[in-house]
């Protein structure tokens, strides 16, 4: 699966909700959370996701009512 990183506002999510999302099964777009980095102080989330393509990542966020600031395909040294 391809890895992506994106950024968007944290609100309306809480840290507890993000922890639940981290453990969620793949959604209908084939997207799973590899890691979620966040700053409540800066109202910012950085999602590291596995998904088939950037369009699936965008649909995943749109379903949650979130518009990403940006989405980038990335590679990881972890494989």
N, CA, C and O of each residue as an XYZ file, in Angstrom:
316
protein
N       0.853     -1.178      0.000
C       0.000      0.000      0.000
C       0.899      1.241      0.000
O       1.982      1.240      0.586
N       0.440      2.270     -0.651
C       1.188      3.522     -0.750
C       0.993      4.352      0.514
O      -0.097      4.358      1.087
N       2.031      5.049      0.951
C       1.955      5.919      2.133
C       1.746      7.363      1.706
O       2.269      7.813      0.687
N       0.971      8.074      2.510
C       0.693      9.485      2.292
C       0.807     10.213      3.617
O       0.615      9.621      4.679
N       1.119     11.492      3.550
C       1.060     12.364      4.721
C       0.208     13.564      4.333
O       0.293     14.074      3.216
N      -0.614     14.000      5.280
C      -1.440     15.181      5.027
C      -1.500     16.031      6.279
O      -1.106     15.597      7.362
N      -1.993     17.236      6.121
C      -2.156     18.155      7.249
C      -3.529     18.796      7.162
O      -4.038     19.081      6.078
N      -4.113     19.016      8.331
C      -5.409     19.699      8.402
C      -5.654     20.147      9.844
O      -4.940     19.723     10.752
N      -6.661     21.005     10.062
C      -6.963     21.441     11.424
C      -7.353     20.264     12.321
O      -7.935     19.284     11.854
N      -7.033     20.366     13.594
C      -7.384     19.323     14.554
C      -8.863     19.365     14.915
O      -9.511     18.323     15.018
N      -9.392     20.561     15.107
C     -10.805     20.667     15.477
C     -11.655     20.122     14.348
O     -11.388     20.448     13.191
N     -12.647     19.323     14.616
C     -13.326     19.094     15.892
C     -12.850     17.865     16.658
O     -13.520     17.459     17.608
N     -11.723     17.252     16.289
C     -11.280     16.012     16.917
C     -10.633     16.252     18.280
O     -10.045     17.304     18.534
N     -10.757     15.251     19.144
C     -10.068     15.253     20.434
C      -8.951     14.208     20.371
O      -8.921     13.374     19.466
N      -8.049     14.260     21.325
C      -6.966     13.279     21.381
C      -7.530     11.865     21.520
O      -7.002     10.933     20.912
N      -8.595     11.688     22.311
C      -9.211     10.367     22.474
C      -9.778      9.852     21.153
O      -9.633      8.673     20.831
N     -10.417     10.727     20.396
C     -10.961     10.319     19.095
C      -9.841      9.914     18.138
O      -9.988      8.960     17.375
N      -8.732     10.634     18.179
C      -7.601     10.293     17.315
C      -7.022      8.928     17.679
O      -6.624      8.167     16.797
N      -6.973      8.615     18.971
C      -6.495      7.299     19.401
C      -7.389      6.188     18.857
O      -6.891      5.135     18.458
N      -8.694      6.410     18.838
C      -9.626      5.421     18.281
C      -9.430      5.284     16.776
O      -9.442      4.173     16.246
N      -9.250      6.402     16.090
C      -9.028      6.361     14.644
C      -7.764      5.583     14.302
O      -7.718      4.867     13.302
N      -6.746      5.725     15.132
C      -5.468      5.048     14.901
C      -5.651      3.534     14.834
O      -4.925      2.851     14.111
N      -6.611      3.014     15.581
C      -6.828      1.568     15.673
C      -7.895      1.057     14.712
O      -8.175     -0.141     14.690
N      -8.489      1.929     13.926
C      -9.603      1.553     13.050
C      -9.152      0.661     11.896
O      -8.015      0.743     11.431
N     -10.059     -0.178     11.457
C      -9.849     -1.023     10.279
C      -9.876     -0.160      9.023
O     -10.349      0.976      9.073
N      -9.380     -0.670      7.898
C      -9.454      0.103      6.647
C     -10.894      0.512      6.341
O     -11.824     -0.271      6.541
N     -11.072      1.734      5.859
C     -12.416      2.200      5.517
C     -12.789      1.759      4.103
O     -12.048      1.018      3.458
N     -13.945      2.223      3.630
C     -14.427      1.812      2.307
C     -13.558      2.324      1.162
O     -13.707      1.884      0.022
N     -12.646      3.257      1.465
C     -11.727      3.778      0.453
C     -10.379      3.051      0.495
O      -9.486      3.348     -0.298
N     -10.237      2.092      1.429
C      -8.990      1.350      1.566
C      -7.922      2.092      2.341
O      -6.737      1.790      2.206
N      -8.326      3.067      3.156
C      -7.385      3.924      3.889
C      -7.275      3.471      5.345
O      -8.280      3.208      6.006
N      -6.039      3.387      5.830
C      -5.782      3.133      7.249
C      -4.777      4.158      7.766
O      -3.974      4.703      7.008
N      -4.840      4.406      9.073
C      -3.911      5.344      9.709
C      -2.648      4.605     10.129
O      -2.707      3.667     10.924
N      -1.534      5.016      9.610
C      -0.236      4.476     10.011
C       0.229      5.191     11.286
O       0.762      4.563     12.202
N       0.023      6.495     11.329
C       0.372      7.299     12.502
C      -0.404      8.609     12.426
O      -0.718      9.093     11.338
N      -0.707      9.176     13.583
C      -1.375     10.478     13.651
C      -0.576     11.345     14.613
O      -0.461     11.029     15.797
N      -0.033     12.422     14.106
C       0.723     13.384     14.916
C      -0.139     14.629     15.058
O      -0.746     15.078     14.086
N      -0.198     15.190     16.261
C      -1.085     16.340     16.438
C      -0.562     17.316     17.468
O       0.232     16.976     18.345
N      -1.039     18.551     17.330
C      -0.743     19.611     18.287
C      -2.051     20.323     18.607
O      -2.595     21.051     17.777
N      -2.549     20.103     19.822
C      -3.765     20.808     20.234
C      -3.506     22.312     20.288
O      -4.372     23.112     19.933
N      -2.317     22.688     20.732
C      -1.956     24.109     20.842
C      -2.025     24.808     19.488
O      -2.511     25.934     19.385
N      -1.534     24.132     18.450
C      -1.507     24.726     17.108
C      -2.715     24.348     16.256
O      -2.813     24.770     15.104
N      -3.650     23.544     16.819
C      -4.837     23.093     16.084
C      -4.442     22.447     14.753
O      -4.976     22.798     13.700
N      -3.496     21.497     14.813
C      -2.994     20.887     13.578
C      -2.821     19.384     13.762
O      -2.337     18.913     14.792
N      -3.234     18.642     12.728
C      -3.027     17.197     12.664
C      -2.207     16.893     11.422
O      -2.414     17.477     10.359
N      -1.270     15.964     11.583
C      -0.509     15.412     10.461
C      -0.795     13.913     10.448
O      -0.406     13.193     11.368
N      -1.468     13.451      9.416
C      -1.812     12.035      9.296
C      -0.815     11.344      8.379
O      -0.508     11.836      7.293
N      -0.314     10.203      8.825
C       0.469      9.325      7.965
C      -0.446      8.135      7.683
O      -0.814      7.385      8.587
N      -0.799      7.982      6.420
C      -1.835      7.033      6.029
C      -1.330      6.044      4.997
O      -0.421      6.342      4.222
N      -1.934      4.862      4.998
C      -1.754      3.897      3.923
C      -3.033      3.933      3.098
O      -4.135      3.902      3.646
N      -2.885      3.999      1.790
C      -4.051      4.032      0.920
C      -3.677      3.765     -0.521
O      -2.500      3.797     -0.880
N      -4.682      3.500     -1.351
C      -4.402      3.178     -2.749
C      -3.933      4.365     -3.585
O      -3.148      4.195     -4.518
N      -4.415      5.579     -3.251
C      -4.045      6.770     -4.029
C      -4.480      8.024     -3.264
O      -5.191      7.935     -2.264
N      -4.045      9.190     -3.746
C      -4.360     10.461     -3.073
C      -5.857     10.742     -3.083
O      -6.379     11.345     -2.145
N      -6.552     10.312     -4.132
C      -8.003     10.524     -4.198
C      -8.706      9.798     -3.051
O      -9.645     10.336     -2.465
N      -8.263      8.586     -2.728
C      -8.845      7.842     -1.610
C      -8.586      8.561     -0.291
O      -9.457      8.593      0.579
N      -7.403      9.135     -0.136
C      -7.075      9.889      1.079
C      -8.001     11.098      1.200
O      -8.511     11.391      2.281
N      -8.212     11.793      0.093
C      -9.102     12.956      0.101
C     -10.533     12.547      0.446
O     -11.185     13.216      1.247
N     -11.026     11.467     -0.138
C     -12.388     10.989      0.150
C     -12.518     10.583      1.614
O     -13.543     10.846      2.243
N     -11.492      9.950      2.154
C     -11.466      9.545      3.563
C     -11.692     10.762      4.465
O     -12.477     10.696      5.411
N     -11.013     11.855      4.178
C     -11.148     13.064      4.985
C     -12.466     13.787      4.710
O     -13.094     14.302      5.635
N     -12.885     13.827      3.458
C     -14.149     14.491      3.107
C     -15.310     13.847      3.850
O     -16.212     14.544      4.315
N     -15.295     12.518      3.965
C     -16.357     11.810      4.689
C     -16.436     12.278      6.141
O     -17.517     12.307      6.728
N     -15.289     12.644      6.721
C     -15.248     13.126      8.109
C     -15.485     14.632      8.204
O     -15.434     15.199      9.296
N     -15.746     15.290      7.059
C     -15.984     16.730      7.063
C     -14.710     17.548      7.142
O     -14.742     18.707      7.553
N     -13.580     16.954      6.750
C     -12.276     17.615      6.844
C     -11.742     17.921      5.454
O     -11.811     17.084      4.554
N     -11.209     19.125      5.285
C     -10.507     19.489      4.051
C      -9.025     19.591      4.384
O      -8.618     20.384      5.234
N      -8.230     18.783      3.707
C      -6.785     18.779      3.951
C      -6.136     20.039      3.396
O      -6.523     20.537      2.339
N      -5.148     20.544      4.120
C      -4.331     21.652      3.623
C      -3.480     21.174      2.454
O      -3.281     21.895      1.476
N      -2.978     19.933      2.573
C      -2.190     19.304      1.509
C      -2.124     17.805      1.749
O      -2.312     17.326      2.867
N      -1.851     17.070      0.665
C      -1.648     15.617      0.703
C      -0.420     15.325     -0.156
O      -0.331     15.780     -1.296
N       0.533     14.558      0.401
C       1.736     14.183     -0.348
C       1.965     12.681     -0.257
O       1.835     12.092      0.816
N       2.304     12.068     -1.376
C       2.747     10.678     -1.360
C       4.177     10.660     -0.823
O       5.014     11.466     -1.232
N       4.450      9.728      0.102
C       5.769      9.663      0.733
C       6.261      8.219      0.809
O       5.500      7.274      0.599
N       7.530      8.074      1.109
C       8.134      6.771      1.384
C       8.678      6.807      2.805
O       8.943      7.875      3.357
N       8.838      5.629      3.384
C       9.327      5.522      4.752
C      10.581      4.658      4.800
O      10.720      3.706      4.032
N      11.478      4.992      5.693
C      12.663      4.164      5.899
C      12.297      2.864      6.614
O      13.097      1.929      6.650
N      11.093      2.802      7.183
C      10.627      1.593      7.870
C      10.046      0.570      6.900
O       9.764     -0.565      7.284
N       9.870      0.964      5.667
C       9.328      0.042      4.673
C       7.883      0.238      4.387
O       7.314     -0.480      3.566
